[in-house]
Amino acid sequence: MAATDPRLRSVVSGRPRASARQRRLGQNFLADPNLLAAIVRDAALEPGDVVLEVGGGAGALTELLAPEAALVHVVEMDERLRGELEPLAERLRNLRLHWGDAMKLDLAALDPAPTRMVANLPYSIATPLLLRTIEELPSLGAWLLMVQREIADRLRAEPGGRRYGAPSVQAQIACDVTLVRPVDPAVFTPRPRVGSALLRLERRGPAAPPQLRELVREGFAHRRK
């Protein structure tokens, strides 16, 4: 996809004015059309898939996901992005917008239930939100997520390593976790101070039960002491 693709031109050209609100909410928008297209290819969506995208931003990724899926649930908490997302939802009839904090919304009430999650996650909530979706959305079979590189390394860490912790265990009990590719800060606006990575999770079983999750957290808390 060329950088002048008309689907993205207006969004990309308007990104600099959004940088203040992005920093406030911990979100960095993807500004590289080629990477956006690659994410959609990597997602390998099927026509019947229902996608959950948290952090819809200005809709650049959303606009590319919608033609590949049956429906896209977009969760966004920044009300000032209504001007970008609502016209997109009017034009692409298989979008449903949900305004609010993804950590507080009742994601289990989404109808139809999402089968895949594809998102450029706000880094401030990436780990707790991912673990929440594993636990509360059994309908999800796969995740393709842009996260901070350190988070990606922790979630796929092997037992015994210094990065291995409770989030690693909770994710790996239910999913196979793989690194798709590292991502340079230059493809975002505003540019983050840390590296990023595209992470894939494929569900292979149910989430750990609450008692086991608590036991894991306590075990790693004692190890740190």
N, C-alpha and C positions, 0 to 999 in steps of 0.2 A: 504494500500500500504506500503510495507516495505521500510525502509530508503535506501536499496540497490537496489531499482528498477532501471533497466538499463536505463530507459528513463530519470532519473534525476541524476544518479551517476556522470556523467561528469560535469554537471552544478553545482551541490552542491559542488563538490570537487574544482571547480575553483572559487568559490565566494570570498574567502578572498582577492585575488588580485584585485577585482573590487571595494573594499570598498571606495577608495579615490574618484573615479568618482561618486559613488552613493551619497556620502556626498555632493559633489559639486552640484549635480543636485537635491538634496532633496529627493532621492529615496532610500528606504531600501528594499532589495530583500527578498522574502519569502524563507526560507531555510529548512522548515519542510515539507517533502513529505506527511505526514498524513494530515496536514492542507490544503495543496494544493488540495489533493483529496477531502477533505470535502467541499472546496469551489466549486469545480465542481459539487458535489452532490447537494449542496444548490442552485446552479444556476438553476438546473432542466431544462436544455436546451432541446429543441425539435429538431428533425432532420432538420427542415426547418429554424431554427433560424440563423440570421446573427449577430455575436457578435462583439462589439467594445471593444478592450482592449487597454487602454492608459497606457504606461509605461510597455512595453513588457519585458524589462530587458534582462535577459539571456534566456528567453523562457520557463522557467519551468512550469508556469501556461498555457502559450500558447499551449504547447505540449499536455496538458491534455484537453484543451478546444476544440481543432481542431476535434478530432474524434466524438465529441458530437454535432457538429453544421454543418450547410451547408457551412459556410464561417466565417473566423475570420479576421477582420481588426485590425492590430496591429500598433499602433502609438508609435514611440520611437524617442527621439531627440538625444540620445548619439550615434554618428556615430561609436564609438569604439565597439559597440555591434553588428556591422554587422557580425563579425566573428562567433557569436553565432546564430543570427536570420536568416541570409540568407541561410545557409545550412539547417536550419529547414524548411524554406519556400520551398526549392527545394524538400525536402523529403515529406512534407505534402502539397499537392497541393492546399488545400483550405485556405491557408494563403495569405494575401495581406499586405505587409509592406509599411508603410507610414512614411517617415523620416522627422522629424521637431517638432516644438513646438505645442502641441495640442491646446494651446490657440490662435495660429495664423493660423493653418491650416483651410481650408474650410471643416469642418466636414459634412456640408449639401451636399457636392458634392460626398460623399462616395457612391459607386455603387457596389452592391446593398446596399440600406439603411439599417443600423443596426436596429435590433429589440430588442436586449438586450445589456447591457453594463456590463461586468465583468472585474474587474481590481483591482490591488494593486496600488492605485493612489499615485503619488508623493505628499507628504503632502503639499508642498508649493503652489500647484494649485488646491487642492481637491475641495474646496468650489466653487470658480468661474467656474471651469470646469464643475462640476456637474450642477450648475445652467444654464450654457450655453447649455449643452446637453438637459436639460429639455425644454429650450426655442427654440432651433434651430433644434432639431431632434425629431419631432412629431412621427416618426416611432418607437422610443424607447418606449417599454412597461414596461420594468423592468430593474433595476440596482442592482447589487450585488458588493459592493465596500469595499475595505479595506481602512480605513481612520484613522486619529488620533482620539482617544477617545473623546477628547474635541469637535471636529467637529461633530462627531456622536451625542453627547448629545445636541449640539446646533440645529442641523437639525431636531431632533425629540422632541425638547422642547415644552412644553405646554404653552398656553397664560398665561401671568402673572408671569412666572418664570424668574429668573435673566438671564438665558441663551437664553430666547426667543428673537429673533431679526429678522431683515429683511430676512436673509437666511432661517430661520425657516418658515416664512410666504410664501416665494416664493416656497420653496420645497413642503410645505403641501397644497398649493392651487392646485397643479397638481398631487400630489402623496401621497399615504399612506407610512409612513416612520417607519421602525421597526429596532430594534437592534437584529441582529442574535446571536452574541456572542462577548464578550470581547476577546482580543487577547494579549497574553503576549509578551513583547519585545524580549524574548529569541528566538522566532521563526524567527527572521530577522537577516540578515547580511548586513551592519553593524547593531549592536543593537541600536535601537532608544532610546532616553532619555525619551520618553513619551509612554504612553499606546496607544493601537490601538483597533479598533473594526471593525467587519464586519457588514455593514449596508445594508439593503434591502429597495428599493423603488419600489412601484408598481403604475404605472400611472392609475389615475382615471379620468383625464380630461386634457384639454389643459393648457399650461403655462399661467400665468397672463399676460395680455396685457402690453405693455411698459408703458402706462400712470399709471397703477396701481402699477407696479414695482417701478417707480420713486416716487410715492406717499408714498409707504411703506418705501423706503429708507429715504425719507425726514422726515417722521414721527418718525422713530427710531433715526435719527440723532438729532432731536430736543429733544427727550426724554433724550439722553445722556447729553445734555447741561443743 
